[in-house]
Amino acid sequence: MGVTYVAARISNPRRADDTAIELDFLVDTGAIYSVVQASVLETLGVPRLKRAEFTLADRSRQSYEIGEAFFELGTSLGTSPVVFGPEGVIPLLGAFTLDSLGLMVNPVTRELLPMRLVLATATG
């Protein structure tokens, strides 16, 4: 199985200025939330909105704060939950963020592609 890294910009959606930081994210479709070092999110002024408990790879449990950030990946833009991760954590781009940006991972090539969007409507 391959590993995919992408460069994306992250910013505070509640700020009127254009302050953003570009990071290299590991694309992790097995992760629900994206993760960024808490110090980076604090620099951007991203507010902490809630706290959740996560089970880590070693089966230990850890509680982390979650905020909302604005992500830019090429022409794909959107807000998504983001976990205030510990120092040294590799920035992760999780499933919620990929969905929010309308992106999917090609399982063969591991490249990010636009998602085919389907809208179900009821007619009466």
C-alpha positions as CSV (number, residue, x, y, z in Angstrom):
1,M,0.0,0.0,0.0
2,G,1.4,3.4,-0.9
3,V,1.6,6.6,1.0
4,T,0.2,9.9,-0.2
5,Y,1.4,13.3,0.8
6,V,-0.2,16.6,-0.4
7,A,0.6,20.2,0.2
8,A,-2.4,22.2,1.5
9,R,-3.0,25.5,3.1
10,I,-4.8,25.8,6.4
11,S,-6.3,28.9,8.0
12,N,-8.8,30.2,10.5
13,P,-12.2,30.5,8.8
14,R,-13.3,33.1,11.4
15,R,-10.5,35.6,10.5
16,A,-11.0,38.2,7.9
17,D,-7.3,38.4,7.1
18,D,-5.5,36.0,4.7
19,T,-3.2,34.4,7.2
20,A,-2.6,30.8,6.1
21,I,0.1,28.2,6.6
22,E,1.1,25.6,4.0
23,L,1.8,22.1,5.3
24,D,2.6,18.7,3.8
25,F,-0.2,16.4,4.9
26,L,-0.2,12.7,5.0
27,V,-3.5,11.6,3.4
28,D,-5.1,9.0,5.8
29,T,-8.5,7.8,4.7
30,G,-8.6,5.6,7.8
31,A,-8.6,8.7,10.0
32,I,-11.9,10.5,10.6
33,Y,-10.4,13.9,11.5
34,S,-7.5,15.9,10.2
35,V,-4.7,16.5,12.7
36,V,-2.3,19.5,13.0
37,Q,0.1,20.4,15.7
38,A,-1.7,22.5,18.4
39,S,1.0,25.2,18.1
40,V,0.2,25.7,14.4
41,L,-3.5,26.0,15.1
42,E,-2.9,28.4,18.0
43,T,-0.7,30.6,15.7
44,L,-3.6,30.8,13.3
45,G,-6.0,31.6,16.1
46,V,-8.2,28.5,15.5
47,P,-10.6,28.2,18.5
48,R,-11.0,25.0,20.4
49,L,-14.6,24.0,20.1
50,K,-14.8,20.6,21.9
51,R,-12.8,17.8,23.3
52,A,-13.0,14.1,22.2
53,E,-11.4,10.9,23.3
54,F,-9.5,8.9,20.7
55,T,-8.0,5.4,20.7
56,L,-4.4,5.4,19.4
57,A,-2.6,2.8,17.4
58,D,-1.2,1.2,20.6
59,R,-4.8,1.0,21.9
60,S,-4.2,3.6,24.6
61,R,-6.8,6.4,24.9
62,Q,-6.0,10.1,24.7
63,S,-8.2,13.2,24.8
64,Y,-7.7,16.0,22.3
65,E,-9.3,19.3,21.5
66,I,-11.0,19.8,18.2
67,G,-11.5,23.0,16.2
68,E,-12.7,24.1,12.7
69,A,-10.2,25.1,10.0
70,F,-10.3,26.2,6.4
71,F,-8.4,24.0,4.0
72,E,-7.2,24.8,0.5
73,L,-5.9,22.1,-1.8
74,G,-5.5,23.5,-5.3
75,T,-9.0,24.6,-6.3
76,S,-10.7,22.5,-3.6
77,L,-11.7,24.7,-0.7
78,G,-13.7,24.0,2.5
79,T,-13.9,23.9,6.3
80,S,-13.5,20.8,8.3
81,P,-12.9,19.7,11.9
82,V,-9.2,19.5,12.9
83,V,-7.6,17.9,16.0
84,F,-5.1,19.9,18.1
85,G,-2.4,17.4,17.9
86,P,0.8,17.0,20.0
87,E,4.1,18.6,19.0
88,G,5.9,16.6,16.4
89,V,2.8,15.0,15.0
90,I,2.7,14.4,11.2
91,P,-0.1,16.6,9.8
92,L,-2.9,14.2,8.7
93,L,-5.6,14.9,6.1
94,G,-8.6,12.8,7.2
95,A,-11.8,11.6,5.7
96,F,-14.0,14.5,6.9
97,T,-11.7,17.0,5.2
98,L,-11.4,15.0,2.0
99,D,-15.3,14.8,1.9
100,S,-15.5,18.5,2.6
101,L,-13.2,19.3,-0.2
102,G,-15.0,16.9,-2.6
103,L,-11.9,14.7,-3.0
104,M,-11.2,11.0,-3.0
105,V,-8.1,8.8,-3.1
106,N,-7.7,6.6,-6.1
107,P,-6.9,3.2,-4.4
108,V,-4.5,2.1,-7.2
109,T,-2.5,5.3,-7.9
110,R,-3.0,6.9,-4.5
111,E,-3.6,10.3,-6.2
112,L,-6.4,12.6,-5.1
113,L,-9.2,13.0,-7.5
114,P,-12.5,15.0,-7.6
115,M,-15.3,13.0,-6.1
116,R,-18.2,12.1,-8.3
117,L,-21.1,13.9,-6.6
118,V,-24.6,12.5,-6.7
119,L,-27.7,14.5,-5.6
120,A,-30.9,12.5,-4.9
121,T,-34.0,14.5,-5.4
122,A,-37.6,13.6,-4.8
123,T,-40.2,14.6,-7.4
124,G,-43.8,14.8,-6.5
